[in-house]
Amino acid sequence: MTDTKEVTRVQELIYEMKVGQVMAKDVIAVSVDSRMSDLRNLLRDERISGVPVVDGNQLVGLISIEDFIKYLADVNPDCPVAERMSRDVKTLYDTDPLIHAVEEFERYDYGRFPVLDRQTGELVGIITKGDIVRGLLNKMEIDYHERETHRRHTNHTFEEIIADKAIFIFQYDIIGSDFDRAGETSSKLKRALGRLGIPPDILRRVAIAAYEAEMNVVIFTDGGKLTTHVTSKEITVELRDSGPGIEDIEKAMQPGFSTAPDWVRELGFGAGMGLCNIKRCADNMYLESTLSVGTNLKFTVNLQ
Amino acid sequence: MTLAQIVKILDGDFLSSRDHRQKQVHTGCGCDLMSDVLAFIKPNALLLTGLTNAQVIRTAEMADVKAICFVRGKKPGGEVIALADEKDIALLATSLPLFEACGRLYREGLAGCSEYEG
């Protein structure tokens, strides 16, 4: 991980993340009718330097430690906070991107901004520069852990097995002509491979290709078998059926060529894109078919 | 864009039993042809479609689609909704036609799948 890469990630996050994600949500606020003597205890006990003033859930002002010192210096008698608070409060919305908060901190020399709900205008949080830094660091740590867990998980699965070569095999039966259950096999396969710790982008490619292949078996045959081999280098998926076979493989590979019946098209498939999709997702694809004997489709996605 | 914002823009509703309002999508794709969806959609996108069968959910599951919005007032059956809940895919519905639903979201800044690099 290089420095420049991390900097770009922070730049990305600062645009992606919202004020609401990093702000402190349990805001300590004082009611507009509380008194300056109450405020002293609050500032001391909570060790905070500024408090939003609310009327119900609506923000009406902000009272800072400076306001409080000024009040002490003026040797005023106890009075409602409303008399000493600043009424012209700069606020942010929870849905503002972090970049906006950063700009506001740069523009005004404030230590904190109260955060309002954009829809209701109610006070929902408070944000400091510290919250922004913490939020960014947390998010980067989560990202990093997710990547690491995936990496370690896949490596572990294979490292834990002592063998010159380890191969996992998953086998599934595909039920033909049952359109409601079509996709179940690919769903199971995706989950099984996910458990092995296959990274999400590769998992997605295998799942899409397997699903297209499964749809072909469901649409055109009475059923078949899907077998997957996983090694530390690649995932191979093979579908065998004893259906009618493909008359002209070259034609079948052309985008848009289809022999699917209308009812299949009405369900959103059968547009002659299936085999093209499989080819696009896979690093290698092999298709063999004999009329009235069956079809064997095999594709590979590299793990390294 | 959050799904809550999307529902508002489309004058739509949530169909899922879970709360998906704060989920974010970066791109949208309007399509009734599932093979095209599988070929072109980006992960974590919103799919807008007029199809309401279980294969739409399966397609979303395989392609890591985060949310599906059914257009022109169509609503799927309970089994389809249950399948989406199981796969944690958010379901929305709007009475707008596909073109208008896509148009409104695009106008409000939701990117198309060919425009989004991420």
Interface residues (C-beta under 8 A of the other chain):
Chain A: T95 F179 D180 A182 G183 S186 S187 K190 P200 D201 R204 A207 I208 A210 Y211 E212 M215 L267 G268 F269 A271 M273 G274 C276 N277 R280
Chain B: T2 D32 L33 M34 S35 D36 L38 A39 P43 T49 L51 N53 A54 Q55 V56 R58 T59 E61 M62 A63 D64 K87
